[in-house]
Amino acid sequence: MRSAAMCVLFLCLPFLAVSDARGEDKGTVVKVGNLTATTPADWKKEKPANLLRSFQFKLPGEKDHADAEVAVFPESHPSAEKNFPKWKAQFVPPEGKTVDDISKTGKWDVKGAAVTFLDVTGTWKYKERPQDPASKEMLLDDYRVIWVIVAEKEEASHIRLSGPAVSVEKQFKAFEGWVKSLK
């Protein structure tokens, strides 16, 4: 009887191991233009909110704050000079400051692409569909948005990390590492 139980257990072990391996969330492979990178495992893939997004993820927020979000927008304009001013215009700076005082720009090294970013913290004039005049604007206080332009030879994509400033700060290093891992 004991040997029969051992045989059943022995025969079931490969199936249990496969089940465990499949149960582990190892992230999602995301295509950004011609490049790909795997997201951190704690980023939860969601159905994109609209047709302009190719990917959308919910990222765990800081305690007592909303989660952050990453959205990937394919087939975008590659120019920081064109995009950054309109993105900055989505923020209301605190009294006595300009939007340039609450934002910073930079570049990240990614082989095969020119990657620039805009990082702004303040009151975000958020619209779910920014180009749609009928889309309702919401003022979100103490929000941080990091827009990234990934420009390759033939195409460009935008990536946006957004959420309460503390939640974005919690996810910033993982986000930066993910963008820099594009190959």
C-alpha positions in Angstrom: 0.0 0.0 0.0 2.8 2.4 0.9 4.6 1.7 -2.4 1.4 2.3 -4.3 1.0 5.8 -2.6 4.7 6.5 -3.3 4.1 5.6 -7.0 1.1 8.0 -7.2 3.0 10.8 -5.6 6.0 10.2 -7.8 3.8 10.3 -10.9 2.1 13.5 -9.7 5.3 15.4 -8.9 6.0 16.6 -12.4 2.5 18.0 -12.7 2.7 19.8 -9.3 6.0 21.4 -10.4 4.6 22.6 -13.7 1.6 24.0 -11.9 3.9 25.9 -9.4 6.1 27.2 -12.2 3.1 28.4 -14.2 1.6 30.0 -11.1 4.6 32.3 -10.6 4.1 35.7 -12.2 7.3 36.6 -14.0 6.1 39.8 -15.6 4.9 40.6 -19.1 6.9 40.9 -22.2 6.1 44.3 -23.7 6.9 45.4 -27.2 7.8 49.1 -27.5 8.4 49.7 -31.2 11.0 47.1 -32.3 12.3 46.7 -28.7 11.1 44.5 -25.9 11.4 44.3 -22.2 9.8 42.2 -19.4 8.0 44.2 -16.7 8.6 43.6 -13.0 6.4 40.8 -11.7 4.3 43.0 -9.4 3.0 45.1 -12.4 -0.5 43.9 -13.1 -1.4 43.9 -16.7 -4.8 45.5 -17.5 -7.0 45.9 -20.5 -5.9 49.2 -22.1 -8.4 52.0 -21.3 -8.6 53.1 -25.0 -7.4 52.2 -28.5 -4.4 54.6 -28.3 -2.7 52.4 -25.7 -1.0 49.1 -26.6 -0.3 48.1 -22.9 -1.5 49.3 -19.5 -0.3 48.2 -16.1 -1.4 48.9 -12.5 1.6 49.3 -10.1 1.3 48.9 -6.3 1.0 52.3 -4.7 2.4 53.5 -1.4 0.3 52.7 1.7 -2.9 54.7 1.9 -2.4 56.1 -1.6 -3.7 55.1 -5.0 -1.8 52.8 -7.3 0.4 54.1 -10.1 -0.2 53.3 -13.7 2.1 52.7 -16.7 0.6 53.1 -20.2 2.4 52.5 -23.5 1.3 54.6 -26.6 2.6 53.2 -29.9 3.1 55.2 -33.1 3.8 58.5 -31.4 5.6 61.7 -32.4 9.4 61.4 -31.6 10.0 65.1 -30.8 10.6 66.2 -27.3 10.4 69.8 -28.5 6.8 69.2 -29.7 5.6 66.9 -26.9 7.2 68.3 -23.7 5.5 71.7 -23.8 2.0 70.2 -24.3 2.7 67.7 -21.4 4.0 70.5 -19.2 0.8 72.5 -19.9 -1.2 69.7 -18.2 0.2 70.8 -14.8 -0.7 73.7 -12.6 2.4 74.9 -10.7 2.1 76.0 -7.1 1.8 79.8 -6.5 5.1 81.6 -7.1 6.5 78.8 -9.3 6.6 78.0 -13.0 6.0 74.6 -14.6 9.7 74.5 -15.4 10.4 74.8 -11.6 8.4 71.6 -11.0 9.7 69.5 -13.9 13.0 68.0 -15.1 14.1 66.4 -18.4 16.8 64.0 -19.2 18.0 61.1 -21.3 18.4 57.4 -20.6 20.8 55.1 -22.4 18.9 52.4 -24.4 20.7 50.6 -27.2 18.9 51.1 -30.5 16.8 54.1 -29.4 17.0 57.7 -28.3 15.2 57.9 -25.0 14.2 61.2 -23.4 12.0 61.8 -20.4 10.0 64.6 -18.8 9.3 64.3 -15.0 6.7 66.6 -13.5 5.2 66.8 -10.0 2.3 69.0 -9.0 -1.4 69.4 -9.7 -2.2 67.4 -12.9 -5.1 68.5 -15.1 -5.9 65.0 -16.1 -8.2 64.1 -19.0 -8.7 60.5 -19.9 -8.8 61.5 -23.6 -6.6 64.6 -23.7 -7.5 65.5 -27.4 -11.2 65.1 -26.8 -12.9 68.4 -25.8 -15.8 66.5 -24.3 -13.5 64.6 -22.0 -13.9 65.9 -18.4 -10.8 67.4 -16.8 -10.0 66.4 -13.2 -7.5 68.2 -11.0 -5.3 65.6 -9.2 -3.2 67.2 -6.4 0.3 66.0 -5.6 0.6 63.8 -8.7 3.8 62.9 -10.5 3.9 62.0 -14.2 7.0 60.7 -16.1 6.6 60.7 -19.8 9.2 58.8 -21.9 9.8 59.0 -25.6 11.4 56.0 -27.1 12.5 57.1 -30.6 13.9 54.5 -33.0 14.9 55.1 -36.6 11.5 54.4 -38.1 9.0 54.9 -35.2 8.5 56.2 -31.7 6.4 55.2 -28.7 5.5 57.1 -25.6 5.5 55.5 -22.1 3.8 57.2 -19.2 4.2 56.4 -15.5 1.6 58.4 -13.5 0.0 58.4 -10.1 0.2 60.0 -6.6 3.7 61.4 -6.2 4.6 58.9 -3.4 3.3 55.9 -5.4 5.3 57.0 -8.4 8.4 57.5 -6.3 8.0 54.0 -4.9 8.0 52.6 -8.5 10.5 54.9 -10.1 13.6 52.8 -9.9 11.8 49.7 -11.2 10.3 51.8 -14.0 13.6 53.3 -15.0 15.3 49.9 -14.9 12.5 48.5 -17.1 12.8 51.2 -19.7 16.6 50.9 -19.7 16.3 47.1 -20.2 14.6 47.6 -23.6 16.5 45.6 -26.3 
